[in-house]
Amino acid sequence: MRLRNDESRYGLVAQIFHWAIVVLIVIQFVLASKADALPRGPAKIAVLEQHKSVGITILALVILRLAWRWMNPVPPQPLSVARWQRVAAQILHIALYSLLLIVPVLGWFMSSARNFPVSWFRMFTLPDFIAPNETAFKVLRAVHVTLARTLAVLALLHIAAALKHHFIDRDDVLRRMLPLKLKGE
């Protein structure tokens, strides 16, 4: 397996970024759900601290992934993929990357507005972006939750498109991002 992307598939570095972010996004939704189910108190704060740390990790990984992507152009779509699908994939990727950047930043702003520090696994505390403000907190929370849900829907659409390419179109779109070889390769 090559580290860098080539004409036919993503390299190991791009795959690691992709799958690490996927796993962390799933963890984020589990932690958010767990926090929502808890009453106010130390247990809820502990789960929210984990949620914030994972969010900051996602933010850092997405920035690194975008830098890697800039230095390592993605493999071109197979010629068999219709133009409208290529355009739709580009739009979907832009939306996903945008949300992967915006949602954690909004969470950081939201915590600042609530006067709750954001630390990264208690190793260091990040600076506050805005002064405490209950109204700002409520607005930021609503937007954060809405965009996180939008991210989930777009991620499911991304998964559905990859599965469609693999099982219906029988092309290599999905295989290009898998670290292991599938039957028939």
C-alpha positions as CSV (number, residue, x, y, z in Angstrom):
1,M,0.0,0.0,0.0
2,R,1.4,3.4,-1.0
3,L,1.3,6.3,1.4
4,R,0.3,8.8,-1.3
5,N,-2.7,8.8,-3.6
6,D,-2.2,7.5,-7.2
7,E,-4.4,7.4,-10.3
8,S,-6.4,4.4,-9.1
9,R,-6.8,4.7,-5.4
10,Y,-6.3,6.7,-2.2
11,G,-3.0,6.2,-0.4
12,L,-2.7,5.0,3.2
13,V,-2.4,8.5,4.7
14,A,-5.7,9.6,3.1
15,Q,-7.4,6.4,4.1
16,I,-6.2,6.7,7.7
17,F,-7.5,10.3,7.9
18,H,-10.9,9.2,6.3
19,W,-11.5,6.2,8.6
20,A,-10.2,7.9,11.8
21,I,-12.7,10.8,11.2
22,V,-15.5,8.3,10.4
23,V,-14.9,6.5,13.7
24,L,-14.6,9.8,15.7
25,I,-17.9,11.1,14.2
26,V,-19.7,7.9,15.3
27,I,-18.1,8.4,18.8
28,Q,-19.3,12.0,18.8
29,F,-22.9,11.0,18.1
30,V,-22.8,8.3,20.8
31,L,-21.3,10.8,23.3
32,A,-23.8,13.5,22.5
33,S,-26.7,11.0,22.9
34,K,-25.3,9.8,26.2
35,A,-24.9,13.4,27.5
36,D,-28.4,14.3,26.5
37,A,-29.7,11.3,28.5
38,L,-27.8,12.3,31.7
39,P,-29.1,14.7,34.3
40,R,-27.0,17.8,35.1
41,G,-24.1,16.9,37.2
42,P,-20.5,15.5,37.2
43,A,-21.3,12.5,34.9
44,K,-22.8,14.7,32.2
45,I,-19.9,17.1,32.5
46,A,-17.4,14.3,32.1
47,V,-19.2,13.0,28.9
48,L,-19.3,16.5,27.5
49,E,-15.6,17.0,28.2
50,Q,-14.9,13.8,26.1
51,H,-17.3,15.1,23.4
52,K,-15.4,18.4,23.2
53,S,-12.0,16.7,23.1
54,V,-13.1,14.4,20.3
55,G,-14.6,17.4,18.5
56,I,-11.3,19.2,18.7
57,T,-9.5,16.1,17.5
58,I,-11.8,15.9,14.5
59,L,-11.2,19.6,13.7
60,A,-7.4,19.0,13.8
61,L,-7.7,15.9,11.7
62,V,-9.9,17.5,9.1
63,I,-7.4,20.4,8.7
64,L,-4.5,18.0,8.3
65,R,-6.6,15.9,5.9
66,L,-7.4,19.0,3.8
67,A,-3.7,19.9,3.7
68,W,-2.8,16.3,2.7
69,R,-5.5,16.4,0.0
70,W,-4.1,19.7,-1.3
71,M,-0.6,18.1,-1.6
72,N,-2.0,14.7,-2.9
73,P,-4.7,15.2,-5.5
74,V,-7.5,12.6,-5.3
75,P,-7.8,9.9,-7.8
76,P,-10.1,10.9,-10.7
77,Q,-13.5,9.4,-10.8
78,P,-13.9,6.4,-13.2
79,L,-15.0,7.5,-16.7
80,S,-18.1,5.3,-16.3
81,V,-19.4,7.7,-13.6
82,A,-21.9,10.1,-15.1
83,R,-21.1,13.8,-15.1
84,W,-24.0,14.7,-12.8
85,Q,-22.8,12.1,-10.3
86,R,-19.2,13.6,-10.3
87,V,-20.7,17.1,-9.7
88,A,-22.9,15.8,-7.0
89,A,-20.0,14.0,-5.3
90,Q,-17.9,17.2,-5.4
91,I,-20.8,19.2,-3.8
92,L,-21.3,16.5,-1.2
93,H,-17.6,16.4,-0.4
94,I,-17.5,20.2,0.0
95,A,-20.5,20.1,2.2
96,L,-19.1,17.3,4.4
97,Y,-15.7,19.1,4.8
98,S,-17.4,22.4,5.6
99,L,-19.5,20.8,8.3
100,L,-16.6,18.8,9.7
101,L,-14.9,22.2,10.2
102,I,-17.9,24.3,11.2
103,V,-19.6,21.9,13.7
104,P,-16.6,21.6,16.1
105,V,-15.9,25.4,15.9
106,L,-19.5,26.1,16.7
107,G,-19.2,23.7,19.7
108,W,-16.1,25.6,20.8
109,F,-18.0,28.9,20.5
110,M,-21.0,27.4,22.3
111,S,-18.8,26.3,25.2
112,S,-17.2,29.7,25.4
113,A,-20.6,31.4,25.5
114,R,-21.7,29.1,28.3
115,N,-18.4,29.8,30.2
116,F,-17.4,26.1,30.1
117,P,-13.8,25.6,29.2
118,V,-12.8,23.5,26.2
119,S,-9.8,21.3,27.0
120,W,-8.2,18.6,24.9
121,F,-8.4,15.4,27.0
122,R,-7.4,17.6,30.0
123,M,-3.9,18.0,28.6
124,F,-4.4,21.7,27.8
125,T,-7.3,24.2,27.7
126,L,-8.1,26.1,24.6
127,P,-8.9,29.8,24.7
128,D,-12.4,31.1,24.8
129,F,-13.7,32.7,21.6
130,I,-16.4,34.8,23.0
131,A,-17.5,36.2,26.4
132,P,-20.1,34.3,28.4
133,N,-23.6,35.1,26.9
134,E,-26.7,32.9,27.5
135,T,-28.5,34.1,24.4
136,A,-25.5,33.4,22.2
137,F,-25.1,30.0,23.9
138,K,-28.7,29.1,23.0
139,V,-28.4,30.2,19.4
140,L,-25.0,28.5,18.9
141,R,-26.4,25.3,20.5
142,A,-29.4,25.2,18.2
143,V,-27.1,25.8,15.1
144,H,-24.5,23.2,16.4
145,V,-27.2,20.5,16.8
146,T,-28.9,21.3,13.5
147,L,-25.6,21.2,11.6
148,A,-24.5,18.0,13.3
149,R,-27.7,16.4,12.2
150,T,-27.2,17.7,8.7
151,L,-23.7,16.2,8.8
152,A,-25.2,12.8,9.8
153,V,-27.7,12.9,6.9
154,L,-25.0,13.9,4.4
155,A,-22.7,11.1,5.8
156,L,-25.4,8.6,5.3
157,L,-25.9,9.9,1.7
158,H,-22.2,9.5,1.2
159,I,-22.3,5.9,2.4
160,A,-25.3,5.1,0.3
161,A,-23.6,6.5,-2.8
162,A,-20.5,4.4,-2.1
163,L,-22.6,1.3,-1.7
164,K,-24.5,2.1,-4.8
165,H,-21.2,2.3,-6.8
166,H,-20.0,-0.9,-5.3
167,F,-23.1,-3.1,-5.5
168,I,-25.1,-1.6,-8.4
169,D,-22.6,0.1,-10.7
170,R,-19.9,-2.5,-9.8
171,D,-17.1,0.1,-10.2
172,D,-14.1,0.9,-8.0
173,V,-15.3,4.0,-6.3
174,L,-15.6,2.4,-2.9
175,R,-12.6,0.1,-3.3
176,R,-10.4,3.2,-3.8
177,M,-10.9,4.2,-0.1
178,L,-10.8,0.7,1.5
179,P,-7.5,-0.3,3.1
180,L,-8.1,-3.9,2.3
181,K,-8.7,-5.7,-0.9
182,L,-12.2,-6.9,-1.7
183,K,-13.0,-10.1,-3.5
184,G,-12.6,-9.6,-7.2
185,E,-9.7,-7.2,-6.9
